[in-house]
Amino acid sequence: MRRLTVFPTLLILAATACAHPPRVLPGGGVGYQSNPELGWHTKAIVSKREPETLFANDGTICRVSPDRFRDTAVGAVVRCNWQ
């Protein structure tokens, strides 16, 4: 009986070890994102947090100057160094 419970447990551990960790998404939710594009890309802004953080829909963030933050609207598409 013990043998039947060890194998499924090992499968679950192996599957979770390969998964990406959960990310905090814009708006405060938690979700999973595989292969977010890091570095210089053009992305749509889904949320902002003062004084300088922009959020993309894949959970990446970009820190910008206060004046660029002020001039960037949610929904705008911007080129930035996403992290």
N, C-alpha and C positions, 0 to 999 in steps of 0.2 A: 504494500500500500504506500509506503514512503517513497518508493521509486516513481510512482505516478505523480506525486506532487513536486518532486525535485525538477523533473524535466520541463514542465510548463513554467516553473519559476525561473529557470535558467533562460528560457526563451524570452520571457518578459524582460529580464535584466539585460539581455543582449540587445533587444529592440530599443529599450530606453537609453542605453549607452550610446547608440548611434544617432539618436534624435537631437535636434537643436534644442537648446534650453528655451523656456518661455521668455517672451519679451513683453515689456510694458508698452502697450500701443497708445497712440494719441487718444486722449479722452479718458485715460486711466484703465482701460481694459487690458487683459492679459491674453496673449495669443502666441501662435507659433509661426515662424517665417523661415522658410528654407532659402538659402542663398541670397540674402539681401545684397544689393549692389552697393559696395563701398567705394569711396573715392569720388572723383569728379564725374558727376552725372547730372542730367536734367530730370527733375522730378516735380510732381504736383505737391503743393503744401496742403496737408489735411488738418493741421493744428499748429498753434504757436504758444510759446510760454515766455513771458517777459523775464529778463530784459533782452535775450538774444537767441533763443532756441526755436528753430523751425523743425517740424516733424513731417516726414514723408509717409505714404501709405504702407510701406514695408517695414516701418518701425525704426528707420534710421533717422538720425538727427543732424542738423547743421547749425553751427553757431555763427552768427553774423554780427555786424556792428549794429549799434542801436538805431542809427538812421535807416539802414537797410531793413531792419526788423520792422520799423514803423511803416516803411513804404511798401512792404510785401503783404498782400492780402491772402487769406485762406482761399485756396483754389488756384492761386497763381502757379505758374510753372517756372521754376528757377534752376539755374545751374549753380552747383555748390559742391563742396568737398564733404560728402555724406559719410558719417561714422556710425 
